[in-house]
Amino acid sequence: MANWHIIQLAHYPCVNTYFVHLLQFTTMDFFEDNPVELRKVLDMLTVANEFCFFLEKCENYPTKEVWEYLLKISPLLYLKGALLPVIQPNDEDYQERFVTAEQWQNIHASLMTVFGDQDPYEGHFFNEAFDNEANTYSLAENFSDIYQDLKDFVMLYQKRTITSSENSVSQCYRLYVSHWGPRILESLPRLHQLVFSQGKPNTIFNN
């Protein structure tokens, strides 16, 4: 099982060498008998890390490619979040947040550049009481919030202890239910509209 994960990681261009070595370390060491379901957690970790790495470099890509990337990776993130095991950490005080307000603002500014005047949209946010009036939301704000939750998950997991891994998975799933999961669902219709109203999609995921 350990070797399978390391082989699969080689196909993710955004996963750096340090991260691969980290996952190899955890797979071969303390996770062998850990109640956290290893494959589900590492799958989530891999996709989350790629997503965060891409957003940190998103200004380097053509606008339409970024739209398509987000449209295609968002359902995968949502699925992987739904499959995370529900665990109770032995030490709940170990939960940490790492993304600073400045880092959030930097990601938000990059995404505002990417979305431009296509950023605002009307909709009903999933965590709000549904009414007949649509509100105005921001794709850049949604994906900045998703980035923050997933980056915190990756950073806490990288501490390489059982306590940190338990808390990272527990926190990631809790925020999936209450925060970043609903933001994905809210953003997907708008992303779909943007990508498919611009003509035939490019082939960023087809290579």
Helices and strands as residue ranges (DSSP letters): H 2-9, H 17-28, H 38-56, G 58-60, H 63-82, G 92-94, H 101-115, G 116-118, E 120-123, E 135-138, H 139-157, H 162-175, I 176-180, H 181-196
